[in-house]
C-alpha cells in the first residue's frame, strides 16, 4: 500500500454528524484518506487562513470546498499546485444570492461540482468552463431503518409553497411537520411515508436520499424522468396527486412494504462514499 493521501475539506459545520460535511469527511476516511476538516463558519478569517497554511505545510493532495460562502479562494489558498474542487449544493435558480455566489467562486477552482443536472443545463450558456454533475447523498450509518411509529412526515423548513403542503399533511394525516433539529434522522426513520416538496426547480434534494436510506416510502414533488437520480420514489405533480398516492399507500400494507424495500435497495448506491468515489474518479482518473 502506498502513502495515504490527505484532503483538506472546508465546510460550514462538521459538528452535525448527520450533515453533508460530516458524511463526506467520513467517506474520505473510509477510502483510506487522511482528512483535515475545517468549519469555516466557526472561524474568523485570520484563523482560517492560519489553519489552511498549516495544512499546506503538512502536505495535502486535494482541497474540497463545500459551498464556501465565507471562503475567499484568492486569500485562503496558497499558490500551490494542489487541485482545488468546489461542490455547490444549493439551487442557483431559487436564490439570486446563491447564483451570485456561484458565479463569483466558480473561476477560482480547478473542478466544480453541482448537484442538479437541470441546473447545469440552465447555467451552461451563462458561465465559461466545465461544471460536473455530482448528486447529493446520505450516510447509511446515520440514516438507517428503524421501527415505524407514524404514517407521514414532512420534515423541512416550511416556507413558500410548502406552507399549503404542510397544512394539508398535518390536518389530513396528523403528519409530523417542520424542522426538528438534531432528532431529524431518528424521527425520519420512524416514519413510513416521507414527503418532500421542492421549492421551485427539478432537483433531487438531500432529504430524498436520507429518507430512502431510512426505508421510508418517499413521495416527492415532480422531477422529469431524465433528471431523476432515484427512480423508485413516487413523483407527484400537485397536491391532489400527493394525497391520492398517500391514501392508496395507507390502505395497502403490502404495497407500502414493497415500495419501501425498493427505495431502500436503490438508495444503497447513493451514499456519500459513492459520491466521493465519483469525485475522485473525475479529478484523478480513478486514482483513489
Secondary structure, DSSP 8 states (H G I E B T S, - for coil): -----EEEEEES-SS-TTSHHHHHHHHHHHTT-EEEEEEGGGS-HHHHHHHHHHHHHH--SEEEEES-TT--HHHHS-S-S-EEEEEE-S-TTT-HHHHHHHHHHHTT-SEEEES-HHHHHHHTTTSSS--EE------TTTS------EEEEE-S---TTHHHHHHHHHHHH--EES--GGGHHHHHHTEEEEEE--SSS----HHHHHHHHTT-EEEEE---GGG-S-SSSEEESSHHHHHHHHHHHHT-HHHHHHHHHHHHHHHTT-SHHHHHHHHHHHHHTT--
